[in-house]
Amino acid sequence: MPFAAIGFASVVSMMPGVFLFRTASGLVQIAEGSHTTLELLSATIADGTTAASVTLAMSFGLIVPKLVIDRLSERSAPQRHGVER
């Protein structure tokens, strides 16, 4: 496998990971309860929402093109008459 493919895969997975670590850090600070502020709460919620959105978008970005390609290849494949699968 080319090095670029391995490097790209590792960098892409870091994108939601950064937001997940920020969310976890915010949750730990909130659980400690010593300096819980509205800014900390809003930043933690925003980071969690961003991580979920990025993960969902990456999932759709991988799944939807595969489904479209499969559907198009089924339509363009020659039809076999009288052959059961």
C-alpha positions in Angstrom: 0.0 0.0 0.0 1.4 3.4 -0.9 2.6 5.6 2.0 0.2 8.4 0.9 -2.8 6.2 1.4 -1.7 5.3 4.9 -0.9 8.9 5.7 -4.2 10.2 4.4 -6.2 7.6 6.3 -4.5 8.5 9.6 -5.0 12.2 9.1 -8.6 11.9 8.2 -9.3 9.9 11.4 -7.7 12.6 13.5 -10.3 15.2 12.4 -13.1 14.0 14.6 -10.6 12.8 17.2 -9.5 16.3 18.0 -13.1 17.3 18.8 -13.7 14.1 20.8 -10.6 14.8 22.9 -11.8 18.4 23.5 -15.2 17.1 24.4 -13.7 14.5 26.8 -11.6 17.2 28.4 -14.6 19.5 28.8 -16.6 16.7 30.4 -13.8 15.9 32.9 -13.6 19.6 33.8 -17.4 19.7 34.2 -17.3 16.6 36.4 -14.7 18.1 38.7 -17.2 21.0 39.1 -14.6 23.5 40.4 -14.8 26.0 37.4 -17.9 25.1 35.5 -18.8 28.1 33.4 -21.3 28.7 30.6 -18.4 29.1 28.2 -17.1 25.6 29.2 -20.5 24.0 28.8 -21.1 25.6 25.4 -17.6 24.7 24.1 -18.0 21.1 25.2 -21.4 20.8 23.6 -20.1 22.5 20.4 -17.1 20.2 20.2 -19.3 17.1 20.8 -21.7 18.2 18.1 -18.9 18.9 15.6 -17.4 15.5 16.3 -20.7 13.8 15.7 -21.3 15.8 12.5 -17.9 15.1 11.1 -18.2 11.4 11.8 -21.7 11.3 10.2 -20.5 13.2 7.1 -17.5 10.9 6.7 -19.8 7.9 6.9 -22.1 9.3 4.3 -19.2 10.3 2.1 -18.0 6.7 2.1 -21.3 4.9 1.9 -23.3 6.9 -0.6 -20.8 6.9 -3.5 -20.4 3.1 -3.1 -24.2 2.6 -3.2 -24.5 4.9 -6.3 -21.7 3.0 -8.1 -23.2 -0.4 -7.3 -26.6 0.8 -8.5 -25.2 2.2 -11.8 -23.1 -0.9 -12.4 -26.3 -3.1 -11.9 -28.1 -1.0 -14.6 -25.3 -1.1 -17.1 -24.5 -4.8 -16.7 -26.0 -7.0 -19.5 -29.1 -8.8 -18.4 -28.9 -12.6 -18.4 -32.1 -14.2 -19.5 -33.0 -17.6 -18.0 -30.2 -17.7 -15.6 -31.1 -18.0 -11.9 -28.8 -16.7 -9.1 
